[in-house]
Amino acid sequence: MTDVYYTLMPPQMDFFDEKAVSESQLLCYKGVNLYARPYDAGHYQITGLCTTNPKHYLSRELQPGALIPILGKSR
């Protein structure tokens, strides 16, 4: 069995930012499980994906660092 890790981030990036990990929450956004932390009053910032579907890792909307709206609030 071969393990595959899909990512758009360069391998030299620090994946274990202590502050980002401690503030991140597991959320479901448009049917995709992901980790995000509060960014401002209306948005979360994606810190990582929690999915086995490689298609989700290729989506610009779901890249780490992208902002997503908080549920119940418009953009």
C-alpha positions in Angstrom: 0.0 0.0 0.0 1.3 3.4 -0.9 0.4 6.6 1.1 -0.1 9.7 -1.0 -0.1 13.2 0.4 -1.7 15.8 -1.9 -0.7 19.4 -1.2 -0.2 22.7 -3.0 2.3 23.9 -0.4 6.1 23.6 -1.0 7.7 20.8 1.1 9.9 23.2 3.0 6.9 25.1 4.5 6.4 24.8 8.2 3.2 22.8 8.6 3.2 22.9 12.3 2.7 26.5 13.3 1.8 26.2 17.0 -0.5 29.2 17.0 -2.4 28.2 13.9 -2.9 24.6 15.1 -4.2 25.6 18.5 -6.8 28.1 17.1 -7.9 25.8 14.2 -11.3 24.2 14.2 -12.7 21.3 12.2 -15.4 22.7 9.9 -17.5 21.4 7.0 -17.6 23.9 4.1 -19.5 23.1 1.0 -19.4 19.4 1.9 -15.6 19.4 2.5 -14.1 18.8 6.0 -11.3 21.3 6.7 -9.4 23.0 9.4 -9.8 26.8 9.8 -9.2 29.5 12.3 -11.1 32.8 12.9 -9.7 35.6 10.7 -12.1 38.5 11.3 -15.7 39.1 12.2 -17.0 37.6 9.0 -14.4 35.0 7.8 -12.4 32.0 8.7 -8.9 31.3 7.2 -8.3 27.8 6.0 -5.3 26.1 7.6 -5.6 22.7 6.1 -7.9 20.1 4.6 -9.2 16.9 6.2 -10.3 14.9 3.1 -9.1 12.0 1.0 -10.5 13.4 -2.3 -7.6 14.8 -4.4 -10.0 17.0 -6.3 -10.5 19.1 -3.2 -6.7 19.8 -2.9 -6.7 21.3 -6.4 -9.5 23.8 -5.7 -8.3 27.4 -5.4 -11.3 28.1 -3.1 -10.0 25.5 -0.6 -6.2 26.3 -0.6 -4.6 26.9 2.8 -4.7 30.7 3.5 -8.0 31.2 1.6 -10.8 33.0 3.4 -14.3 31.5 3.7 -17.4 33.2 5.1 -18.6 32.4 8.6 -22.0 30.5 8.3 -25.0 32.8 8.4 -23.1 35.8 7.2 -22.8 37.1 3.7 -19.6 38.1 2.0 
